[in-house]
Every structure is written in C-alpha cells, then in structure tokens.
C-alpha cells in the first residue's frame, strides 16, 4: 500500500459540533503531518508527529486537537470551529528517519465547511 | 520566521516553450527542497526534489537547480504540454526541531495549446 488515505472526503459541521478527521498510511512512515489549505493558497503546516509523539505545533488554536493512536493512524479532532476554519485539510506522511528530511506523501484531503 | 518566496505567481506559456519558476528560502537549516504539482481539487504530488548537497537534478523534461549560497532554487520545465497546467509549489524542509516544511505561495502555470 503506497497511499495516504483520509476520511471523510467532505464534512459540513456547525460551530457547536464535534467531529474528527482521520488519516491512515501503511507505508511504515514514522512522521505524519496535518496541513490546512485555503483556496489558492499553499498548504500551511499545523502539526507534526514523529514516532507517535507531537514534535511541532504551529501555534494552532486549541479547537483543533491532534491525536496519533499508533504509527499508521492520525486523527484531528474538531470542536467549536469558526467559519474561517473552512478549508481543505491535508494529511501527509514521510519516512521520518532521525536526522533526515524526506518526501512527504499527501492524502486526498478532507474538504471542511463550517456553517 | 522562516519564509519561502516564489515567483512568478502566474505563468502563461505556449505549448512547447520552457517554463521557469524561482524560489528563495530564508532558513539556513533547510536541506531538502521538493517541488509539488497540484491540479484543481487534487492532492499535491511530488514531481522532483533536490538535497542541499546537490546542485542540479534532472528527470526527463523537469530539472531543478539549487544555489545554496544564495538560497535560491528553481524549477525548469522544457517542452511544456497542456497537461502541465497546474499550480506548482516549491518547499524548503529542515529537520531541526522536527520535520518542518515551508511552502512557497505557488505558481499557476497555464500552457496554451
């Protein structure tokens, strides 16, 4: 399996809802990432997990809560989001070898709309 | 903070012509420079990459050059085809303090048939 998968593909939620985005890879990668991408903008790094530990949090608001239950799975829990949080949320993974940066492979994304 | 500047923001070429996109990075710790192509509604896909210990790399019609001293790197596409039309992002990655990747703002390439 050489793909990163994400569910759901689309999500519409209200500002009081709680939802979760899921990401999965079976390439043996040990680094996993969440990005936010607004229309006509580049992906913007949110979180990085390395060996299931959070290594980077780019000052993301606490209404976004990441979780890495094991080396293949990455979740993003959403609560009390704002309409401006509507975006494409991309998951990515890379080999994650210590001391080496490598290609990140992206999932297809979850298109989130907050009403 | 770390920054990657990318130019031009839009590029229109005739089919068969060459296209060049340029990027500049600020973080001296950056050591890996991937280029991604993103078609409308799709995920970013790696098209070529280069490491800081290499000055140039080529893969068929695509080449990337890196000037580490000047902190510049460029993407060159030769013999462009309509299917090359997409948004191209450069990026700079480092592994100090975690695997951090900063993307350029993107270049929208139009290849006219």
Interface residues (C-beta under 8 A of the other chain):
Chain A: X31 X33 X40 X41 X42 X43 X44 X45 X48 X50 X55 X56 X90 X94 X96 X99 X100 X101 X102 X103 X104 X105 X106 X107 X108 X109
Chain B: X31 X32 X34 X36 X42 X43 X44 X45 X46 X49 X89 X93 X94 X95 X97 X98 X99 X100 X101 X102 X103 X104 X105 X106
